[in-house]
Amino acid sequence: MSETILDVKGMSCPLPVLRANRALRGMSGGARLRVLATDRAAVADFQSYCKETGHALLACSEEAGTFSFLIRRREEPAT
């Protein structure tokens, strides 16, 4: 499955989560967003954000000071 990449390296809390939220709002249910961040606080921020919003945090990793978060947008309930 394809994914959208959002590069927020160099931005500090709360900007990475705010930018990810904006990106996810424009995506369809089930779509994947990979966020690249350098702010260490983003780890806890994305865990909390996903828990509160219902999006799935599929993966979280760190390599050479860059954190990578893979988020699957929640499905919208049928109307």
C-alpha positions in Angstrom: 0.0 0.0 0.0 1.3 3.4 -0.8 1.9 6.0 1.8 2.2 9.8 2.0 5.4 11.2 3.5 5.3 14.3 5.8 8.8 15.7 6.6 8.6 17.9 9.8 12.3 17.5 10.7 13.5 20.6 12.6 10.1 21.5 13.9 9.4 21.5 17.7 6.3 20.4 19.6 3.4 20.8 18.9 4.1 21.5 15.2 4.8 17.9 14.0 1.4 16.7 15.4 -0.4 19.7 14.1 1.0 19.2 10.6 0.2 15.5 10.7 -3.4 16.2 11.8 -3.8 18.6 8.9 -2.4 16.0 6.5 -4.6 13.2 7.9 -7.8 15.3 7.6 -7.2 15.4 3.8 -6.7 11.7 3.5 -9.3 8.9 3.0 -9.9 6.3 5.7 -7.2 3.6 5.8 -4.6 5.8 4.0 -1.1 5.7 5.5 1.0 8.7 6.5 4.7 8.4 7.3 5.9 11.3 9.5 9.6 12.1 9.7 10.5 14.2 12.8 13.6 15.1 14.8 11.8 16.3 18.0 12.3 13.7 20.7 9.0 14.7 22.3 7.2 13.6 19.1 7.4 10.0 20.3 5.0 10.6 23.2 3.0 13.2 21.3 2.2 10.8 18.4 1.3 7.9 20.8 -1.1 10.2 22.7 -2.5 11.8 19.5 -3.3 8.4 17.9 -4.9 7.1 21.1 -7.1 10.2 21.3 -8.1 10.4 17.7 -8.5 6.7 16.8 -5.8 6.7 14.1 -3.5 3.6 14.3 0.2 4.1 15.0 1.5 1.2 13.0 5.2 1.7 13.6 7.7 4.0 15.3 11.4 3.9 14.8 14.5 6.1 15.1 17.6 6.2 13.0 20.4 8.8 13.2 18.3 11.2 15.2 15.3 11.0 12.8 12.0 9.5 14.1 9.7 7.8 11.7 6.0 7.3 12.5 3.7 5.3 10.3 0.1 6.2 10.9 -3.1 4.7 9.3 -6.0 7.1 9.2 -9.1 5.8 10.9 -12.1 4.7 8.9 -15.0 7.1 9.1 -18.2 5.5 10.3 -20.9 4.8 7.7 -23.6 7.4 7.6 
